[in-house]
Amino acid sequence: MMDDSNNTANVEPELITIVEGPEPQFSALDDTWALSLLEGPRHVGLEHCLLRTFSGPAMIERCRNAWEQGRPVLLDFPNRLGLRRRLPVAAARYEAIPEGMVLHLWVRERGSTEAAGE
């Protein structure tokens, strides 16, 4: 019997799902620390987006649990045409602001052909 515990193709991803609304606003990174998030043999670009959330700590805990289990975290959202897109999340943090909580996500560039199997 084969051990598939390290095979990520058979692993259910953790989804951060935007059910409806406009496509998230993505911005290019100018933070030098972010370049170290996806070190590897070739350049993989990252973009940042900011989302409202009801519970920032719970969202971060979901991400941490998935990463500790070796599961990917994907941002799942509708694009401008209403089609679903999924982008791999490389890092996340939350911030409390006067209006509530926001979730900062660093995701692979939307144009990346490797992004979530596209």
PyMOL CGO cylinders between C-alpha atoms (Angstrom):
from pymol import cmd
from pymol.cgo import CYLINDER

trace = [
    CYLINDER, 0.00, 0.00, 0.00, 1.29, 3.45, -0.95, 0.3, 1, 1, 1, 1, 1, 1,
    CYLINDER, 1.29, 3.45, -0.95, 1.49, 6.38, 1.49, 0.3, 1, 1, 1, 1, 1, 1,
    CYLINDER, 1.49, 6.38, 1.49, -0.14, 9.45, -0.10, 0.3, 1, 1, 1, 1, 1, 1,
    CYLINDER, -0.14, 9.45, -0.10, 0.30, 11.69, 2.95, 0.3, 1, 1, 1, 1, 1, 1,
    CYLINDER, 0.30, 11.69, 2.95, 2.80, 13.91, 1.10, 0.3, 1, 1, 1, 1, 1, 1,
    CYLINDER, 2.80, 13.91, 1.10, 0.83, 14.05, -2.15, 0.3, 1, 1, 1, 1, 1, 1,
    CYLINDER, 0.83, 14.05, -2.15, -0.76, 17.51, -2.25, 0.3, 1, 1, 1, 1, 1, 1,
    CYLINDER, -0.76, 17.51, -2.25, -2.92, 16.55, -5.25, 0.3, 1, 1, 1, 1, 1, 1,
    CYLINDER, -2.92, 16.55, -5.25, -5.10, 14.45, -2.92, 0.3, 1, 1, 1, 1, 1, 1,
    CYLINDER, -5.10, 14.45, -2.92, -5.31, 17.12, -0.21, 0.3, 1, 1, 1, 1, 1, 1,
    CYLINDER, -5.31, 17.12, -0.21, -8.39, 19.27, 0.26, 0.3, 1, 1, 1, 1, 1, 1,
    CYLINDER, -8.39, 19.27, 0.26, -7.38, 22.96, 0.23, 0.3, 1, 1, 1, 1, 1, 1,
    CYLINDER, -7.38, 22.96, 0.23, -8.54, 25.47, 2.81, 0.3, 1, 1, 1, 1, 1, 1,
    CYLINDER, -8.54, 25.47, 2.81, -10.67, 28.04, 1.00, 0.3, 1, 1, 1, 1, 1, 1,
    CYLINDER, -10.67, 28.04, 1.00, -11.09, 31.69, 1.84, 0.3, 1, 1, 1, 1, 1, 1,
    CYLINDER, -11.09, 31.69, 1.84, -14.24, 32.28, -0.17, 0.3, 1, 1, 1, 1, 1, 1,
    CYLINDER, -14.24, 32.28, -0.17, -15.72, 35.56, -1.33, 0.3, 1, 1, 1, 1, 1, 1,
    CYLINDER, -15.72, 35.56, -1.33, -19.30, 34.57, -2.11, 0.3, 1, 1, 1, 1, 1, 1,
    CYLINDER, -19.30, 34.57, -2.11, -20.40, 37.66, -4.00, 0.3, 1, 1, 1, 1, 1, 1,
    CYLINDER, -20.40, 37.66, -4.00, -19.36, 41.18, -4.77, 0.3, 1, 1, 1, 1, 1, 1,
    CYLINDER, -19.36, 41.18, -4.77, -16.65, 42.70, -6.87, 0.3, 1, 1, 1, 1, 1, 1,
    CYLINDER, -16.65, 42.70, -6.87, -13.30, 41.08, -7.57, 0.3, 1, 1, 1, 1, 1, 1,
    CYLINDER, -13.30, 41.08, -7.57, -10.79, 41.94, -4.82, 0.3, 1, 1, 1, 1, 1, 1,
    CYLINDER, -10.79, 41.94, -4.82, -8.45, 44.84, -5.50, 0.3, 1, 1, 1, 1, 1, 1,
    CYLINDER, -8.45, 44.84, -5.50, -4.94, 43.45, -5.96, 0.3, 1, 1, 1, 1, 1, 1,
    CYLINDER, -4.94, 43.45, -5.96, -1.82, 45.58, -5.71, 0.3, 1, 1, 1, 1, 1, 1,
    CYLINDER, -1.82, 45.58, -5.71, 1.77, 44.88, -6.64, 0.3, 1, 1, 1, 1, 1, 1,
    CYLINDER, 1.77, 44.88, -6.64, 4.19, 44.51, -3.77, 0.3, 1, 1, 1, 1, 1, 1,
    CYLINDER, 4.19, 44.51, -3.77, 6.87, 47.00, -3.00, 0.3, 1, 1, 1, 1, 1, 1,
    CYLINDER, 6.87, 47.00, -3.00, 7.85, 45.45, 0.34, 0.3, 1, 1, 1, 1, 1, 1,
    CYLINDER, 7.85, 45.45, 0.34, 11.25, 43.78, 0.10, 0.3, 1, 1, 1, 1, 1, 1,
    CYLINDER, 11.25, 43.78, 0.10, 10.42, 41.29, 2.88, 0.3, 1, 1, 1, 1, 1, 1,
    CYLINDER, 10.42, 41.29, 2.88, 7.63, 39.84, 0.73, 0.3, 1, 1, 1, 1, 1, 1,
    CYLINDER, 7.63, 39.84, 0.73, 10.14, 38.65, -1.84, 0.3, 1, 1, 1, 1, 1, 1,
    CYLINDER, 10.14, 38.65, -1.84, 11.27, 35.95, 0.61, 0.3, 1, 1, 1, 1, 1, 1,
    CYLINDER, 11.27, 35.95, 0.61, 7.79, 34.40, 0.93, 0.3, 1, 1, 1, 1, 1, 1,
    CYLINDER, 7.79, 34.40, 0.93, 8.11, 32.22, -2.15, 0.3, 1, 1, 1, 1, 1, 1,
    CYLINDER, 8.11, 32.22, -2.15, 11.81, 31.67, -2.57, 0.3, 1, 1, 1, 1, 1, 1,
    CYLINDER, 11.81, 31.67, -2.57, 12.67, 29.09, -5.15, 0.3, 1, 1, 1, 1, 1, 1,
    CYLINDER, 12.67, 29.09, -5.15, 14.53, 28.33, -8.36, 0.3, 1, 1, 1, 1, 1, 1,
    CYLINDER, 14.53, 28.33, -8.36, 12.46, 30.87, -10.33, 0.3, 1, 1, 1, 1, 1, 1,
    CYLINDER, 12.46, 30.87, -10.33, 10.63, 34.10, -9.63, 0.3, 1, 1, 1, 1, 1, 1,
    CYLINDER, 10.63, 34.10, -9.63, 7.07, 33.79, -8.44, 0.3, 1, 1, 1, 1, 1, 1,
    CYLINDER, 7.07, 33.79, -8.44, 5.35, 37.14, -8.12, 0.3, 1, 1, 1, 1, 1, 1,
    CYLINDER, 5.35, 37.14, -8.12, 3.05, 38.10, -5.29, 0.3, 1, 1, 1, 1, 1, 1,
    CYLINDER, 3.05, 38.10, -5.29, 0.20, 40.55, -5.00, 0.3, 1, 1, 1, 1, 1, 1,
    CYLINDER, 0.20, 40.55, -5.00, -1.54, 41.92, -1.92, 0.3, 1, 1, 1, 1, 1, 1,
    CYLINDER, -1.54, 41.92, -1.92, -5.26, 42.29, -1.30, 0.3, 1, 1, 1, 1, 1, 1,
    CYLINDER, -5.26, 42.29, -1.30, -7.29, 43.54, 1.63, 0.3, 1, 1, 1, 1, 1, 1,
    CYLINDER, -7.29, 43.54, 1.63, -10.63, 41.96, 2.59, 0.3, 1, 1, 1, 1, 1, 1,
    CYLINDER, -10.63, 41.96, 2.59, -13.19, 42.69, 5.28, 0.3, 1, 1, 1, 1, 1, 1,
    CYLINDER, -13.19, 42.69, 5.28, -13.76, 39.86, 7.74, 0.3, 1, 1, 1, 1, 1, 1,
    CYLINDER, -13.76, 39.86, 7.74, -15.93, 39.21, 10.77, 0.3, 1, 1, 1, 1, 1, 1,
    CYLINDER, -15.93, 39.21, 10.77, -13.21, 37.38, 12.68, 0.3, 1, 1, 1, 1, 1, 1,
    CYLINDER, -13.21, 37.38, 12.68, -9.59, 37.99, 11.76, 0.3, 1, 1, 1, 1, 1, 1,
    CYLINDER, -9.59, 37.99, 11.76, -8.16, 35.67, 14.43, 0.3, 1, 1, 1, 1, 1, 1,
    CYLINDER, -8.16, 35.67, 14.43, -10.37, 32.77, 13.26, 0.3, 1, 1, 1, 1, 1, 1,
    CYLINDER, -10.37, 32.77, 13.26, -9.32, 33.28, 9.63, 0.3, 1, 1, 1, 1, 1, 1,
    CYLINDER, -9.32, 33.28, 9.63, -5.63, 33.29, 10.57, 0.3, 1, 1, 1, 1, 1, 1,
    CYLINDER, -5.63, 33.29, 10.57, -6.13, 30.16, 12.68, 0.3, 1, 1, 1, 1, 1, 1,
    CYLINDER, -6.13, 30.16, 12.68, -7.71, 28.37, 9.70, 0.3, 1, 1, 1, 1, 1, 1,
    CYLINDER, -7.71, 28.37, 9.70, -4.72, 29.31, 7.54, 0.3, 1, 1, 1, 1, 1, 1,
    CYLINDER, -4.72, 29.31, 7.54, -2.20, 28.21, 10.17, 0.3, 1, 1, 1, 1, 1, 1,
    CYLINDER, -2.20, 28.21, 10.17, -3.95, 24.88, 10.68, 0.3, 1, 1, 1, 1, 1, 1,
    CYLINDER, -3.95, 24.88, 10.68, -4.02, 24.18, 6.95, 0.3, 1, 1, 1, 1, 1, 1,
    CYLINDER, -4.02, 24.18, 6.95, -0.34, 25.08, 6.49, 0.3, 1, 1, 1, 1, 1, 1,
    CYLINDER, -0.34, 25.08, 6.49, 0.67, 22.95, 9.49, 0.3, 1, 1, 1, 1, 1, 1,
    CYLINDER, 0.67, 22.95, 9.49, -1.19, 20.02, 7.91, 0.3, 1, 1, 1, 1, 1, 1,
    CYLINDER, -1.19, 20.02, 7.91, 0.55, 20.63, 4.57, 0.3, 1, 1, 1, 1, 1, 1,
    CYLINDER, 0.55, 20.63, 4.57, -2.65, 21.79, 2.87, 0.3, 1, 1, 1, 1, 1, 1,
    CYLINDER, -2.65, 21.79, 2.87, -2.75, 24.79, 0.54, 0.3, 1, 1, 1, 1, 1, 1,
    CYLINDER, -2.75, 24.79, 0.54, -4.81, 27.88, 1.33, 0.3, 1, 1, 1, 1, 1, 1,
    CYLINDER, -4.81, 27.88, 1.33, -6.65, 29.36, -1.67, 0.3, 1, 1, 1, 1, 1, 1,
    CYLINDER, -6.65, 29.36, -1.67, -8.50, 32.63, -2.12, 0.3, 1, 1, 1, 1, 1, 1,
    CYLINDER, -8.50, 32.63, -2.12, -11.70, 31.74, -4.02, 0.3, 1, 1, 1, 1, 1, 1,
    CYLINDER, -11.70, 31.74, -4.02, -13.50, 34.70, -5.59, 0.3, 1, 1, 1, 1, 1, 1,
    CYLINDER, -13.50, 34.70, -5.59, -15.63, 35.77, -8.58, 0.3, 1, 1, 1, 1, 1, 1,
    CYLINDER, -15.63, 35.77, -8.58, -13.79, 37.69, -11.28, 0.3, 1, 1, 1, 1, 1, 1,
    CYLINDER, -13.79, 37.69, -11.28, -15.29, 40.55, -13.32, 0.3, 1, 1, 1, 1, 1, 1,
    CYLINDER, -15.29, 40.55, -13.32, -17.09, 38.07, -15.56, 0.3, 1, 1, 1, 1, 1, 1,
    CYLINDER, -17.09, 38.07, -15.56, -18.60, 36.19, -12.61, 0.3, 1, 1, 1, 1, 1, 1,
    CYLINDER, -18.60, 36.19, -12.61, -16.34, 33.16, -13.11, 0.3, 1, 1, 1, 1, 1, 1,
    CYLINDER, -16.34, 33.16, -13.11, -14.70, 31.64, -10.03, 0.3, 1, 1, 1, 1, 1, 1,
    CYLINDER, -14.70, 31.64, -10.03, -10.94, 32.10, -9.62, 0.3, 1, 1, 1, 1, 1, 1,
    CYLINDER, -10.94, 32.10, -9.62, -8.61, 30.56, -7.07, 0.3, 1, 1, 1, 1, 1, 1,
    CYLINDER, -8.61, 30.56, -7.07, -5.21, 31.95, -6.12, 0.3, 1, 1, 1, 1, 1, 1,
    CYLINDER, -5.21, 31.95, -6.12, -2.74, 30.36, -3.70, 0.3, 1, 1, 1, 1, 1, 1,
    CYLINDER, -2.74, 30.36, -3.70, -2.28, 32.35, -0.48, 0.3, 1, 1, 1, 1, 1, 1,
    CYLINDER, -2.28, 32.35, -0.48, 1.36, 32.70, 0.60, 0.3, 1, 1, 1, 1, 1, 1,
    CYLINDER, 1.36, 32.70, 0.60, 0.80, 34.72, 3.80, 0.3, 1, 1, 1, 1, 1, 1,
    CYLINDER, 0.80, 34.72, 3.80, -2.01, 36.27, 5.81, 0.3, 1, 1, 1, 1, 1, 1,
    CYLINDER, -2.01, 36.27, 5.81, -2.55, 38.57, 8.76, 0.3, 1, 1, 1, 1, 1, 1,
    CYLINDER, -2.55, 38.57, 8.76, -5.47, 40.49, 10.20, 0.3, 1, 1, 1, 1, 1, 1,
    CYLINDER, -5.47, 40.49, 10.20, -5.78, 44.04, 11.40, 0.3, 1, 1, 1, 1, 1, 1,
    CYLINDER, -5.78, 44.04, 11.40, -8.39, 45.68, 13.60, 0.3, 1, 1, 1, 1, 1, 1,
    CYLINDER, -8.39, 45.68, 13.60, -9.50, 49.04, 12.24, 0.3, 1, 1, 1, 1, 1, 1,
    CYLINDER, -9.50, 49.04, 12.24, -12.25, 51.40, 13.50, 0.3, 1, 1, 1, 1, 1, 1,
    CYLINDER, -12.25, 51.40, 13.50, -14.73, 49.98, 10.94, 0.3, 1, 1, 1, 1, 1, 1,
    CYLINDER, -14.73, 49.98, 10.94, -14.07, 46.34, 11.95, 0.3, 1, 1, 1, 1, 1, 1,
    CYLINDER, -14.07, 46.34, 11.95, -11.49, 43.78, 10.93, 0.3, 1, 1, 1, 1, 1, 1,
    CYLINDER, -11.49, 43.78, 10.93, -9.62, 43.36, 7.67, 0.3, 1, 1, 1, 1, 1, 1,
    CYLINDER, -9.62, 43.36, 7.67, -7.63, 40.45, 6.35, 0.3, 1, 1, 1, 1, 1, 1,
    CYLINDER, -7.63, 40.45, 6.35, -4.36, 41.10, 4.51, 0.3, 1, 1, 1, 1, 1, 1,
    CYLINDER, -4.36, 41.10, 4.51, -3.59, 38.35, 1.99, 0.3, 1, 1, 1, 1, 1, 1,
    CYLINDER, -3.59, 38.35, 1.99, -0.46, 37.89, -0.09, 0.3, 1, 1, 1, 1, 1, 1,
    CYLINDER, -0.46, 37.89, -0.09, -1.35, 35.73, -3.11, 0.3, 1, 1, 1, 1, 1, 1,
    CYLINDER, -1.35, 35.73, -3.11, 0.43, 34.55, -6.24, 0.3, 1, 1, 1, 1, 1, 1,
    CYLINDER, 0.43, 34.55, -6.24, 0.07, 36.93, -9.16, 0.3, 1, 1, 1, 1, 1, 1,
    CYLINDER, 0.07, 36.93, -9.16, -3.17, 36.57, -11.08, 0.3, 1, 1, 1, 1, 1, 1,
    CYLINDER, -3.17, 36.57, -11.08, -1.26, 36.17, -14.35, 0.3, 1, 1, 1, 1, 1, 1,
    CYLINDER, -1.26, 36.17, -14.35, 0.77, 33.22, -13.03, 0.3, 1, 1, 1, 1, 1, 1,
    CYLINDER, 0.77, 33.22, -13.03, 0.03, 30.08, -15.04, 0.3, 1, 1, 1, 1, 1, 1,
    CYLINDER, 0.03, 30.08, -15.04, 0.80, 28.01, -11.94, 0.3, 1, 1, 1, 1, 1, 1,
    CYLINDER, 0.80, 28.01, -11.94, -1.81, 29.75, -9.80, 0.3, 1, 1, 1, 1, 1, 1,
    CYLINDER, -1.81, 29.75, -9.80, -4.12, 27.03, -8.51, 0.3, 1, 1, 1, 1, 1, 1,
    CYLINDER, -4.12, 27.03, -8.51, -3.75, 24.82, -11.54, 0.3, 1, 1, 1, 1, 1, 1,
    CYLINDER, -3.75, 24.82, -11.54, -4.83, 27.33, -14.13, 0.3, 1, 1, 1, 1, 1, 1,
]
cmd.load_cgo(trace, "trace")
